[in-house]
Amino acid sequence: MRPHRWLAFTAVMALWATFGSTAAAHDDQERAREAAAAGRILPLSIIVERAIARFGGTVLDVEYEDDDEGELGSDRWRPRYEVKVLTADGRILKLDYDAATGDLIGHRRRARDRHGHGSAEDD
């Protein structure tokens, strides 16, 4: 591929990655707001309060999942919030909350190896 085509391709891919993920996040927010307004799920503020009360630290990121990419083996898929928390002792926790009930349905932490690289680990 010619250098100017490669540069153009790289620029388009970078823009797509930036704006494509931003658009997806915006769609998640809209679906969550609509579901909360309709009373199908709890507002995000309640979930964040529960996460901080139980684990402390700072919320780094939240994702709302309401499609059918649910947990394997579930009879019925539940919409959920995935909350990423940085604890006071430096651990990163990934918490899964049932969006309708507010129950903690799963959690993982990132373990660091001796080189500082992380990997997911169930507790």
N, C-alpha and C positions, 0 to 999 in steps of 0.2 A: 504494500500500500504506500502511496506517495506520502511524504511528510505532511503536506497541507491537508490531505484527506484524513490522515491519522489524527492530526490536531483537531479537525472539525468533528470527527467521530468521538474523540475523547471528550470534547466540550459538550456535545449533545448528550452523551452518556452521563456526564457529571450533572448536567441540568436535570435530566430525567430522574436521576437518583435523588437529587435534592427536592425537586418539586413533586415528584411522584410519591415519595414517602410523606411529605407535608400534606398532600391531598388526602392520602389514606388516613393520616392522623386526624385531619379535619373531619372526615367522614365518620370515624370512630366517635369523635366528640359529639357530632350531631346526633348519631344514633343513640348514644348514651343519654344525652339531654332529652331526646324525645321519649325514650323508654322511662326515664325517671319522672318526667312530667306526666306520663300516662299511669304512673304508679306500678309499673312492671318491675322496676329495679330501684335500689336505694341510690340516693345521690352520692357522687364521688366523695363529697366532704365527710360523710359518715364513715366511709371505708377508710379514708386517710386517717381520721381520728382514731379508729380502731387499730390500725397498723401502728401508729405512733404510740398509742397507749400500751400496746402489748410488747413492741420491739424497740421503741425509742428511735433516735436517729433522725435522719432527714430523708424525705421522699425524693428520689432521683427521677423517676419516670413512672407513668401509669398508662396502661393500655386497656381498652375495653374490647372484649371478644364476645361476639354474639352470633357468630356463624356456626355451622355444623362441624367445625374442626375440633369437636369436643374430646373429652377424655375417652380413651378406648374402654369398652366394656360398659359404658353408661347406657342405661335404657333410654334416658332422655338427656339431651345436652342442655346444660345450664349456662346462661350468659355469665360471664365472670370479668372481674377486674384483675389485671396482673400488675402488682405494685412492686417497684424496685426500691429498696431502702438501703441507705448507708448507715450502719449502726455507729454508735459512739466509739466502739473499739476497732472500727475500720472494716468490718465485714460487709459484704453486699449480699442482701437477701432478696430473693424473688418470691413474692407472696401471691397466692391465688385465692381470691375471695369470690364466693358465690354472690353475684350482683343483686339477686333478688332477696336473699336472706341476710347477707353480710357475714356469713360464716366463713372462717378460714378453711379452705378445702385442700390446700397443699402449700408447701414451701420448700425452697431450695436455697442453698447458699453457695456462693462462689468461694472455692478453696484456692489458696495461692500456693504455687510450688516454690521451691527455693530461689527461683529466678524471677519471681514476682508475676508470673503468668497465672491467669485464673482458669478454672474449669468448674462446671456445674456439679453440684453434689447434693443429694437428698439428705435431709436430717432425719 
